[in-house]
Amino acid sequence: MAQVLEFKLPDLGEGLTEAEIVRWLVQVGDVVAVDQPVVEVETAKAMVEVPCPYGGVVTARFGEEGTELPVGAPLITVAVGAPASGGDTEGSGNVLVGYGTSEAPARRRRVRPAQPAPAAPAPAASEPAAAPAAPTGPEGLLPAPDGPARGRELPAHPEGPVPVISPLVRRLARENGLDLRELTGSGPDGLILRADVENALRAAAARPARQHPRPAAAPHAEPTPAPAAPPAASSSALTGGHRVPLKGVRGAVADKLSRSRREIPDATCWVDADATELMRARTAMNAAGGPKISLLALLARICTAALARFPELNSTVDLEAREIVRFDHVHLGFAAQTERGLVVPVVRDAHARDAEGLTAEFARLTEAARDGRLTPGELTGGTFTLNNYGVFGVDGSTPIINHPEAAMLGVGRIVPKPWVHEGELAVRQVVQLSLTFDHRVCDGGTAGGFLRYVADCVEQPAVLLRTL
């Protein structure tokens, strides 16, 4: 006899709390094997195919494409042990973080919207009303009632995630001591929006004033009109314009940049450098045969050599321990612009790679970024970031540090400019280099020494021979 097992959205790692369904890979009635991908989801870091740990027949799917689900929400149900599934009732449980076929704590089942069934005529007064059977949608989902979800009670469970539109809303409630389980969301399926949290906070602030009646006015005193209160600032009060959800990659970038600005006391220094000799060296390398060497790879090689001399900048700050953690390896992040937004893939052990190896890895990660195939592991763990914003046709920038790193090197466009070379005015290939650094890990002397060494290597690539 078949047993129906429910597969929930697993923890995809790196602290992610929700994911958006991009594309279903199976239909109800399909036979799936153990570890077969069943849905493609987009997290705040990457596109991920989620494999099912059960083998059997898909009996239901939860969530339409474009729906955002919290970790722990049901994804599909699978009938295992049926003849079509070959009696496979064991799951793998080893594909993603949080997998496992053992019993998990009960979690809130989110009701998905569907078309309501037509209302049945009311029974006659003399006839007892029979309880109607709950109608189901095409995939076994309970339909939601008409109208917005405001006022609808959701079952309260001490365990399991609360459906919240974004981590920013969750943080806003946490910082103000608000229990999200006491709120009824006004979004689809009871999803808690930022406006719901702000309304609850305003109501809580006004509650003490309403509990105490206003004292009676003195006899024969003229009433004094109270000044009009300014309108409360609320995202729900803003009208007009086009709203773009701050979620996915854009939401993750916003959260990280905001945290960087809050926590890191950053400073920026910059210098112009003559890159003519570096460009000539690259031309000579590529003319010698073999794989072509990219300019980004040469700049990365310069970065790793500079970090070996100034390890203070290859570090992070542990606020809880009040310690600076210096790394003995360089995991080099680099900014890549994609259709999904700005991402920072990470080249592991960049210090141990030569120019050819760096070129190949940059190319692989860039292609994966544009195709949306980067894994969370390829987008995290960086210790230093190289940002080549010159590809956008700009000379300089003061970038925000990629938290929790301690520094970022920015490279502007390389363009012909007048330059004094060997005592004479000449046209040279000039680039502006900028270093944004965490002032907690070092002082300006260290940052200046790092940037000056990078500039020296750009102007005279033979300087690198000392570290090879």
ABEGO torsion letter per residue (X at the ends): XBBBBBBBBBBAEGGBABBBBABBABBBGBBBBBGBBABBBBBAABBBBBBBABBEBBABBBEBBGBBBBBGBBABBBBBGBAAAGGBABBAGAABBGBEABBBBBBBBBBBBBBBBBBBBBBBAABBBBBBBBBBBAAGBBBBBBEBABGBBBBBBABEBBBBABAAAAAAAAAAGBBAAABBBABBGGBBBAAAAAAAAAAAAAAAAAABBBBBBBBGBBBBBBBBBBBBBBAAABBEEBBBBBBEAAAAAAAAAAAAAAABBBBBBBBBBBAAAAAAAAAAAAAAEEBBBBAAAAAAAAAAAAAAABAAABBBBBAAAGBBBBBABBBBBBBBBBAAEBBBBBBBGAAABBAAAAAAAAAAAAAAAAAGABBAAAABGBABBBBBAAAAGBABBBBBBBOABABBBBBBBBBBBBBBBGGBBBBBBBBBBBBBBBAAABBAAAAAAAAAAAAAAAABAAAAAAAX
